[in-house]
Each structure stands twice: as structure tokens, then as C-alpha cells.
């Protein structure tokens, strides 16, 4: 049975500085795999004006797997990586719009691993490690009706860049 249900999707704010929640009423069944597939298909679709989709045009869902432990493995088409605009913030928005949408709308999902063309990938565009399932992270969400979040986003982006440098796997150097 398909009952209407509100789902929360995440799109890039008009100012490009955060993710904005957008609720849609959709109908889908009770099976977690069907719900997850429906959420992904809506998340990959067009964003409502004036918001922007965090995914490159042409990105599609190739396949989806759910484990008993609550991990979702989402296999996206190559466009998610090859057509990505790049930049650490844009990559964060792409990754966490999907992770957050799945974890928030499908209670059986605790973490999400993004794959490309059936293979594990290190990153989508060189910044966010995707070799393991990621848990939801709501710190990228902003209220589009206020500018208070701009400074917070800039600070978070600096923090991410510092974390990425520390996690590079290179041994520390003694100066």
C-alpha cells in the first residue's frame, strides 16, 4: 500500500553556502529498499526554485543495497564524479544531501557509502573520503531566511580543509 508521506530532501541554498531542507509529499511502500530508492530518485531530481541540486545533471541511481546492519550502498552513475563542479564545499553538499536524505527518511539506514559505476571510490571530486559508509551530518544545513549562517559555513570549510590535510596519510615531518 502506498500512503502519502512527507520526505525531507536537501538542496543547495540560493547563496550556495549551505543545504536547505525541502519537504515533499510522496507515496511509497513500507519496504525500506523501495523507500530508499524513492528518496534517492527524488534527491537526484530537479531542485525547486530558487534552490539548486547538489548533483551534476545526468546523475542517476545505478543500484542500491541495504545491509542488515543499517548501511546503504548507493551506486551512482559516473556523472556524479566526472561532471562534479569540484571544491570542498560543493562536494560536501553533494555527499551529505544524499546521506542525510536517506538517514532522515529511512529509519533502517544508519550510514551511506557512495559508489560510482559499481566501484568504491576514494572521493567524488578530491575532498571527501568515501571509502567507508558515512553517518548523517546536519551541520551543513542553513536557514535560507537568515544570513547568520554565512560565517559558520566559512569556518566549517576552513576546518574541513585542515582536517583533510591532517588525514592525508602522509607521515608527519620533523622540522
WOMOJO-V628876 format. One record per pair of residues at least 4 apart in sequence whose ideal C-beta (glycine too) atoms are under 8 Angstrom apart, sorted by the first residue. I is the first residue (numbers start at 1). J is the second residue. D is the distance in whole Angstrom. If there is no record, write none. Layout:
I | J | D
I | J | D
//
This chain:
1 | 29 | 7
1 | 30 | 8
2 | 27 | 4
2 | 28 | 6
2 | 29 | 6
3 | 27 | 6
4 | 25 | 5
4 | 26 | 7
4 | 27 | 5
5 | 25 | 7
5 | 26 | 6
5 | 27 | 7
5 | 28 | 7
6 | 23 | 5
6 | 24 | 7
6 | 25 | 5
7 | 23 | 7
7 | 24 | 6
7 | 25 | 8
7 | 26 | 6
7 | 38 | 8
7 | 39 | 6
7 | 42 | 7
7 | 101 | 8
7 | 105 | 5
8 | 21 | 5
8 | 22 | 7
8 | 23 | 5
8 | 101 | 7
8 | 104 | 5
8 | 105 | 6
9 | 21 | 8
9 | 22 | 5
9 | 23 | 8
9 | 24 | 6
9 | 39 | 8
9 | 42 | 6
9 | 43 | 5
9 | 97 | 8
9 | 101 | 5
10 | 19 | 4
10 | 20 | 7
10 | 21 | 6
10 | 22 | 7
10 | 43 | 7
10 | 54 | 7
10 | 93 | 8
10 | 96 | 7
10 | 97 | 4
10 | 100 | 5
10 | 101 | 6
10 | 141 | 7
11 | 19 | 7
11 | 20 | 6
11 | 22 | 6
11 | 47 | 4
11 | 48 | 7
11 | 51 | 4
11 | 52 | 6
11 | 53 | 6
11 | 54 | 7
11 | 97 | 7
12 | 16 | 6
12 | 18 | 8
12 | 19 | 7
12 | 20 | 7
12 | 47 | 7
12 | 51 | 6
12 | 52 | 4
12 | 53 | 7
12 | 54 | 5
12 | 90 | 8
12 | 93 | 5
12 | 97 | 8
13 | 17 | 6
13 | 18 | 5
13 | 19 | 7
13 | 20 | 5
13 | 51 | 7
13 | 52 | 8
13 | 142 | 6
13 | 144 | 5
14 | 50 | 4
14 | 51 | 7
14 | 52 | 7
14 | 144 | 7
15 | 144 | 8
15 | 150 | 8
16 | 52 | 7
16 | 89 | 8
17 | 89 | 8
17 | 142 | 6
17 | 149 | 7
17 | 150 | 6
17 | 153 | 5
18 | 93 | 8
18 | 140 | 6
18 | 141 | 6
18 | 142 | 3
18 | 149 | 6
18 | 153 | 5
19 | 54 | 7
19 | 93 | 6
19 | 96 | 7
19 | 97 | 6
19 | 100 | 7
19 | 140 | 5
19 | 141 | 5
19 | 142 | 7
20 | 51 | 6
20 | 141 | 7
20 | 142 | 7
20 | 143 | 8
20 | 144 | 5
21 | 141 | 6
22 | 47 | 8
22 | 48 | 6
22 | 51 | 7
24 | 42 | 6
26 | 38 | 6
26 | 42 | 7
28 | 34 | 6
28 | 35 | 5
28 | 38 | 4
29 | 34 | 5
29 | 35 | 7
30 | 34 | 8
30 | 35 | 8
31 | 35 | 7
32 | 36 | 6
32 | 66 | 6
32 | 106 | 6
32 | 108 | 4
32 | 109 | 7
33 | 37 | 6
33 | 64 | 7
33 | 66 | 6
34 | 38 | 6
35 | 39 | 6
35 | 105 | 7
35 | 106 | 5
36 | 40 | 6
36 | 64 | 6
36 | 66 | 6
36 | 72 | 6
36 | 102 | 6
36 | 106 | 5
36 | 109 | 6
37 | 41 | 6
37 | 61 | 7
37 | 64 | 6
38 | 42 | 6
39 | 43 | 6
39 | 101 | 5
39 | 102 | 6
39 | 105 | 5
39 | 106 | 6
40 | 44 | 6
40 | 61 | 5
40 | 64 | 7
40 | 74 | 6
40 | 98 | 7
40 | 101 | 8
40 | 102 | 7
41 | 45 | 7
41 | 61 | 6
43 | 55 | 8
43 | 97 | 6
43 | 98 | 6
43 | 101 | 5
44 | 53 | 8
44 | 55 | 5
44 | 59 | 6
44 | 60 | 7
44 | 61 | 6
44 | 76 | 8
45 | 53 | 7
46 | 53 | 6
47 | 51 | 4
47 | 52 | 5
47 | 53 | 4
51 | 144 | 8
53 | 57 | 8
54 | 90 | 7
54 | 93 | 4
54 | 94 | 4
54 | 97 | 4
55 | 59 | 4
55 | 80 | 6
55 | 94 | 6
55 | 97 | 8
56 | 79 | 5
56 | 80 | 6
56 | 82 | 8
56 | 83 | 4
56 | 84 | 6
56 | 85 | 7
57 | 79 | 7
57 | 83 | 7
58 | 77 | 7
58 | 79 | 4
58 | 83 | 6
59 | 76 | 6
59 | 77 | 6
59 | 79 | 5
59 | 80 | 5
59 | 83 | 7
60 | 76 | 7
60 | 77 | 4
60 | 79 | 7
61 | 74 | 7
61 | 75 | 7
61 | 76 | 6
61 | 77 | 8
62 | 75 | 4
62 | 76 | 6
62 | 77 | 6
62 | 117 | 7
62 | 118 | 7
63 | 75 | 4
63 | 118 | 7
64 | 72 | 7
64 | 73 | 7
64 | 74 | 6
64 | 75 | 7
65 | 72 | 7
65 | 73 | 4
65 | 75 | 8
66 | 70 | 8
66 | 71 | 7
66 | 72 | 5
66 | 73 | 8
66 | 108 | 7
66 | 109 | 7
67 | 71 | 5
67 | 72 | 8
67 | 73 | 8
69 | 110 | 8
70 | 108 | 6
70 | 109 | 6
70 | 110 | 4
70 | 111 | 7
71 | 109 | 8
71 | 110 | 7
71 | 111 | 5
71 | 112 | 7
71 | 113 | 7
71 | 133 | 5
72 | 102 | 6
72 | 106 | 8
72 | 109 | 5
72 | 111 | 7
72 | 112 | 5
72 | 113 | 7
72 | 133 | 7
73 | 112 | 8
73 | 113 | 5
73 | 115 | 6
73 | 133 | 8
74 | 98 | 7
74 | 102 | 7
74 | 112 | 6
74 | 113 | 7
74 | 114 | 5
74 | 115 | 7
75 | 115 | 4
75 | 116 | 7
75 | 117 | 7
75 | 118 | 6
76 | 80 | 4
76 | 114 | 6
76 | 115 | 7
76 | 116 | 6
77 | 116 | 8
77 | 117 | 7
78 | 82 | 5
78 | 116 | 6
78 | 117 | 5
79 | 83 | 4
80 | 84 | 7
80 | 94 | 7
80 | 114 | 8
80 | 116 | 6
80 | 124 | 6
81 | 116 | 5
81 | 121 | 7
81 | 124 | 5
81 | 125 | 7
84 | 90 | 7
84 | 91 | 7
84 | 94 | 7
84 | 124 | 5
84 | 125 | 4
85 | 90 | 5
85 | 125 | 8
86 | 90 | 7
86 | 91 | 7
86 | 125 | 5
86 | 126 | 7
87 | 91 | 7
87 | 125 | 7
87 | 127 | 8
88 | 92 | 6
88 | 127 | 4
88 | 128 | 7
88 | 157 | 6
88 | 160 | 6
88 | 161 | 6
88 | 164 | 7
89 | 93 | 7
89 | 153 | 7
89 | 157 | 5
89 | 160 | 8
90 | 94 | 6
90 | 125 | 7
91 | 95 | 6
91 | 123 | 7
91 | 124 | 5
91 | 125 | 5
91 | 126 | 8
91 | 127 | 5
91 | 128 | 5
92 | 96 | 6
92 | 127 | 7
92 | 128 | 6
92 | 140 | 6
92 | 160 | 7
93 | 97 | 6
93 | 140 | 6
94 | 98 | 7
94 | 124 | 6
94 | 125 | 8
95 | 99 | 6
95 | 114 | 7
95 | 124 | 7
95 | 128 | 5
95 | 130 | 7
95 | 134 | 7
96 | 100 | 5
96 | 134 | 8
96 | 136 | 7
96 | 137 | 5
96 | 140 | 5
97 | 101 | 6
98 | 102 | 6
98 | 112 | 6
98 | 114 | 7
99 | 103 | 6
99 | 111 | 8
99 | 112 | 4
99 | 114 | 8
99 | 134 | 5
99 | 135 | 7
99 | 136 | 5
99 | 137 | 7
100 | 104 | 6
100 | 136 | 5
100 | 137 | 7
100 | 138 | 6
100 | 141 | 8
101 | 105 | 6
102 | 106 | 6
102 | 109 | 5
102 | 112 | 5
103 | 109 | 5
103 | 110 | 7
103 | 111 | 7
103 | 112 | 7
103 | 135 | 7
103 | 136 | 4
104 | 136 | 7
110 | 133 | 8
110 | 135 | 7
111 | 133 | 4
111 | 134 | 6
111 | 135 | 5
112 | 133 | 6
112 | 134 | 6
113 | 120 | 7
113 | 130 | 7
113 | 132 | 7
113 | 133 | 4
113 | 134 | 7
114 | 121 | 7
114 | 124 | 7
114 | 130 | 5
114 | 134 | 8
115 | 119 | 6
115 | 120 | 6
115 | 121 | 7
115 | 130 | 8
116 | 121 | 5
116 | 124 | 8
120 | 130 | 7
120 | 131 | 6
121 | 130 | 6
121 | 131 | 8
122 | 129 | 7
122 | 130 | 7
122 | 131 | 6
123 | 127 | 6
123 | 128 | 6
123 | 129 | 6
123 | 130 | 6
124 | 128 | 7
124 | 130 | 7
127 | 160 | 8
127 | 164 | 6
129 | 167 | 7
130 | 134 | 7
139 | 156 | 6
140 | 153 | 8
140 | 156 | 7
142 | 146 | 8
142 | 149 | 4
142 | 153 | 7
143 | 148 | 8
143 | 149 | 7
148 | 152 | 7
149 | 153 | 6
150 | 154 | 7
151 | 155 | 6
152 | 156 | 6
153 | 157 | 6
154 | 158 | 7
155 | 159 | 6
156 | 160 | 6
157 | 161 | 7
158 | 162 | 7
159 | 163 | 6
160 | 164 | 6
161 | 165 | 7
162 | 166 | 6
163 | 167 | 6
164 | 168 | 7
//
